[in-house]
Amino acid sequence: MSAAPRSLAARWRRLNWRDRALLGEALLTVTLARLAIVLLPFRHVARISATWPTRPPPADAREQIIRARWAIRAVARRMPFRAMCLEQGLSARVILHRRGVPTTLYYGVMKDEQGQLMAHLWVRSDAIDVIGTEDLARFTLLATFPPVGPGSPALGSGGAR
């Protein structure tokens, strides 16, 4: 058995073209999400988050979610800026929306040990955790995009109050 490649270049060479394309898409969407957060008023960023896909979800939605999560996390670790939950969540929203996978963005807050308010964004697709869903019990849910209500998917579990 040969040892697993250690360098980033060696790992890149081992990827198939679909994985390379998905990583490129994640790189682009995380970068654009960062630019939108920095340059646009929040109401414009929220508007991007408030639409549902116009086609039925694909049969392989769970696989699409797993692959998108992998690509976004891989790219986020290597960005020259800190790609936090907001950038990652918006990126997941865009990538999955393009594939017809419906997602909901959840915005929550909590106070840390020093009493400072901390915000967090997580993404779910119906009952499937997409990204940012670790340690949610500490957060109080403030809003969802698209808004959860009649005709939209249920809030589901996730620990948020």
Phi, psi and chi 1 to 4 in degrees:
 res  aa     phi    psi   chi1   chi2   chi3   chi4
   1 MET       -  140.7  -72.9 -172.1  155.7      -
   2 SER   -94.9  154.8   63.0      -      -      -
   3 ALA   -71.4  149.6      -      -      -      -
   4 ALA   -66.3  143.0      -      -      -      -
   5 PRO   -62.5  139.7   12.0  -16.4      -      -
   6 ARG  -100.1  -34.2  -65.0  176.0 -162.4 -111.6
   7 SER   -79.5  154.7   75.4      -      -      -
   8 LEU   -61.6  -41.2 -145.4   48.8      -      -
   9 ALA   -62.2  -41.6      -      -      -      -
  10 ALA   -65.8  -40.6      -      -      -      -
  11 ARG   -65.3  -39.8  -76.6 -174.1  -92.3  166.6
  12 TRP   -60.0  -44.2  176.5 -100.6      -      -
  13 ARG   -63.4  -28.9  -75.2 -170.1  -61.1  -89.4
  14 ARG   -78.9  -15.1  -71.2 -171.9   62.2 -161.9
  15 LEU   -74.4  147.8  -65.2  174.0      -      -
  16 ASN   -81.0  171.4   62.4   42.6      -      -
  17 TRP   -64.4  -31.3   68.3  -90.2      -      -
  18 ARG   -66.4  -42.8  -74.0 -176.3  138.2  154.8
  19 ASP   -66.7  -39.3  -71.4  -20.2      -      -
  20 ARG   -62.7  -43.0  -71.1  179.7 -174.0  178.4
  21 ALA   -64.0  -41.0      -      -      -      -
  22 LEU   -65.4  -40.3 -176.0   56.9      -      -
  23 LEU   -63.7  -39.0  -75.0  170.1      -      -
  24 GLY   -63.3  -41.5      -      -      -      -
  25 GLU   -64.1  -41.9 -176.4  179.7    6.5      -
  26 ALA   -64.1  -41.5      -      -      -      -
  27 LEU   -59.9  -45.5  175.4   65.5      -      -
  28 LEU   -65.3  -46.7  178.9   64.8      -      -
  29 THR   -70.7  -36.7   57.3      -      -      -
  30 VAL   -65.5  -41.0  168.7      -      -      -
  31 THR   -64.5  -46.1  -58.8      -      -      -
  32 LEU   -65.6  -35.9  -69.4  174.8      -      -
  33 ALA   -62.6  -43.3      -      -      -      -
  34 ARG   -61.0  -45.7  178.2   64.0  177.6  174.6
  35 LEU   -61.9  -42.4  -72.5  171.5      -      -
  36 ALA   -61.9  -42.8      -      -      -      -
  37 ILE   -64.0  -39.3  -67.6  163.9      -      -
  38 VAL   -77.4  -38.1  170.1      -      -      -
  39 LEU  -100.2  -24.2  -61.3  174.8      -      -
  40 LEU  -106.7  150.3  -62.3  174.8      -      -
  41 PRO   -62.8  150.0  -17.6   26.7      -      -
  42 PHE   -58.1  -33.5 -177.9   75.9      -      -
  43 ARG   -60.7  -31.7   69.8 -179.6 -178.5  -81.4
  44 HIS   -74.2  -38.9  -65.9  -60.6      -      -
  45 VAL   -65.1  -42.2  175.7      -      -      -
  46 ALA   -63.8  -36.1      -      -      -      -
  47 ARG   -61.3  -37.2 -170.2  176.2  -50.0  142.4
  48 ILE   -61.1  -33.9  -65.4  166.3      -      -
  49 SER   -83.6   -6.0  -53.3      -      -      -
  50 ALA  -103.5   22.2      -      -      -      -
  51 THR  -117.3  151.7   58.6      -      -      -
  52 TRP  -101.9  149.7  -71.3  105.0      -      -
  53 PRO   -59.3  149.1  -21.3   30.5      -      -
  54 THR   -92.5   -4.1   55.9      -      -      -
  55 ARG  -118.4  162.4   59.1 -176.0 -178.6 -156.6
  56 PRO   -66.7  151.1   12.2  -16.4      -      -
  57 PRO   -61.7  145.2  -10.7   16.7      -      -
  58 PRO   -70.3  157.4   26.0  -32.5      -      -
  59 ALA   -64.1  -28.1      -      -      -      -
  60 ASP  -100.6   35.6   66.4  -18.1      -      -
  61 ALA   -56.7  -42.5      -      -      -      -
  62 ARG   -61.3  -42.3 -179.1  177.0  -70.5  -82.9
  63 GLU   -65.5  -39.6 -179.9   63.1   27.8      -
  64 GLN   -61.1  -40.7  -65.3  -73.4  -16.6      -
  65 ILE   -65.2  -45.8  -70.0  167.0      -      -
  66 ILE   -60.7  -44.3  -68.9  167.3      -      -
  67 ARG   -67.5  -41.7  -71.0  179.2   40.1   73.8
  68 ALA   -63.4  -43.5      -      -      -      -
  69 ARG   -58.3  -46.7 -179.2 -173.7  -50.5  129.4
  70 TRP   -57.8  -49.1  163.1   76.8      -      -
  71 ALA   -65.6  -43.4      -      -      -      -
  72 ILE   -65.3  -45.2  -67.6  164.2      -      -
  73 ARG   -64.2  -40.7  -74.2 -179.4  175.4  166.1
  74 ALA   -62.6  -43.2      -      -      -      -
  75 VAL   -71.1  -43.8  164.3      -      -      -
  76 ALA   -59.2  -35.3      -      -      -      -
  77 ARG   -66.9  -21.0  -73.3 -169.4  -54.8  -94.1
  78 ARG  -112.1    7.0  -67.2  167.8  177.1   88.8
  79 MET   -74.4  151.1  -64.5  -56.7  -74.2      -
  80 PRO   -74.1   -8.1   22.3  -29.2      -      -
  81 PHE  -119.6  166.4   54.7   84.7      -      -
  82 ARG   -79.9  106.9  -71.8 -174.2   62.8 -167.1
  83 ALA   -84.6   97.0      -      -      -      -
  84 MET   -88.7 -167.2  -57.9  -62.2  -75.6      -
  85 CYS   -59.3  -36.4   58.4      -      -      -
  86 LEU   -67.3  -47.2 -168.6   51.9      -      -
  87 GLU   -63.4  -44.1  -68.9   89.0   -5.5      -
  88 GLN   -66.1  -41.4  -69.0 -178.8   42.1      -
  89 GLY   -65.9  -44.1      -      -      -      -
  90 LEU   -64.1  -39.4  -69.3  173.5      -      -
  91 SER   -62.4  -45.3 -178.0      -      -      -
  92 ALA   -60.4  -41.7      -      -      -      -
  93 ARG   -58.6  -47.8  171.9   81.3  175.8  163.6
  94 VAL   -67.9  -47.9  169.1      -      -      -
  95 ILE   -60.2  -46.9  -71.7  172.2      -      -
  96 LEU   -73.5  -34.6  -67.3  170.9      -      -
  97 HIS   -60.2  -41.1 -174.9   81.3      -      -
  98 ARG   -60.9  -25.8  -71.1 -172.2   62.6 -123.8
  99 ARG   -98.1    4.3  -72.1  159.0  175.7   77.9
 100 GLY    82.9   11.5      -      -      -      -
 101 VAL   -90.1  116.1  178.2      -      -      -
 102 PRO   -72.2  137.3   25.2  -30.2      -      -
 103 THR  -134.9  158.2   57.2      -      -      -
 104 THR  -126.6  132.9  -57.3      -      -      -
 105 LEU   -94.0  132.7  -59.1 -180.0      -      -
 106 TYR  -114.3  126.1  -63.7   86.1      -      -
 107 TYR  -107.9  126.9  -66.4   89.8      -      -
 108 GLY  -138.0  168.3      -      -      -      -
 109 VAL  -137.5  160.8  -66.0      -      -      -
 110 MET  -155.7  166.3   66.3  167.2 -103.8      -
 111 LYS  -105.1  135.3  -73.5 -167.4  177.0 -177.9
 112 ASP   -82.4 -174.3   65.7   10.4      -      -
 113 GLU   -61.3  -27.2  -64.6   79.8   22.1      -
 114 GLN   -91.5    3.3  -68.6   79.0   32.6      -
 115 GLY    84.8    7.9      -      -      -      -
 116 GLN   -80.2  138.7  -62.1  -66.8  -46.2      -
 117 LEU   -74.6  130.3 -163.3   60.9      -      -
 118 MET  -123.0  134.7  -64.3  178.4   61.7      -
 119 ALA  -104.0  155.3      -      -      -      -
 120 HIS  -150.4  148.3 -177.0   57.1      -      -
 121 LEU  -124.2  134.5  172.2  108.3      -      -
 122 TRP  -134.6  160.1   61.4   98.1      -      -
 123 VAL  -127.1  136.5 -177.5      -      -      -
 124 ARG  -133.6  153.8  -64.6  177.0   55.2   86.9
 125 SER  -122.6  103.1  178.2      -      -      -
 126 ASP    53.2 -116.8  -67.8  -33.7      -      -
 127 ALA   -96.6    7.7      -      -      -      -
 128 ILE   -99.1  125.5  -56.8  170.1      -      -
 129 ASP   -70.9  131.5  -67.2  -16.4      -      -
 130 VAL  -101.5  -62.4  175.8      -      -      -
 131 ILE  -157.1  146.8 -155.1  156.0      -      -
 132 GLY    77.9   16.0      -      -      -      -
 133 THR   -94.6   11.1   56.5      -      -      -
 134 GLU   -77.7  138.1  -55.2   81.2   15.4      -
 135 ASP    59.7   44.4 -158.8   24.0      -      -
 136 LEU   -78.8  -17.3  -67.8 -178.9      -      -
 137 ALA   -58.0  -23.9      -      -      -      -
 138 ARG   -82.0  -13.0  -58.2  177.7  -13.3  172.1
 139 PHE  -100.6  144.4  -70.2   91.2      -      -
 140 THR  -100.4  125.2  -60.0      -      -      -
 141 LEU   -69.5  129.8 -178.9   63.2      -      -
 142 LEU  -104.5  -43.5  -68.6 -179.2      -      -
 143 ALA  -158.3  159.5      -      -      -      -
 144 THR  -127.2  149.6   62.3      -      -      -
 145 PHE  -133.6  123.2  -70.6   94.9      -      -
 146 PRO   -60.5  156.8  -10.6   18.3      -      -
 147 PRO   -58.8  139.3  -22.1   32.1      -      -
 148 VAL   -83.4  128.6  173.5      -      -      -
 149 GLY  -174.6 -162.0      -      -      -      -
 150 PRO   -56.7  129.8  -21.3   30.0      -      -
 151 GLY    84.6   -0.2      -      -      -      -
 152 SER  -116.6  162.9   63.0      -      -      -
 153 PRO   -59.5  150.3  -21.8   30.6      -      -
 154 ALA   -67.0  158.0      -      -      -      -
 155 LEU   -58.0  -38.9 -177.5   61.0      -      -
 156 GLY    74.4  179.3      -      -      -      -
 157 SER   -87.7  171.9   62.4      -      -      -
 158 GLY   159.4   -0.9      -      -      -      -
 159 GLY    91.8  -18.7      -      -      -      -
 160 ALA   -73.8  149.0      -      -      -      -
 161 ARG   -94.7      -  -57.5 -177.7  -79.4  -84.7
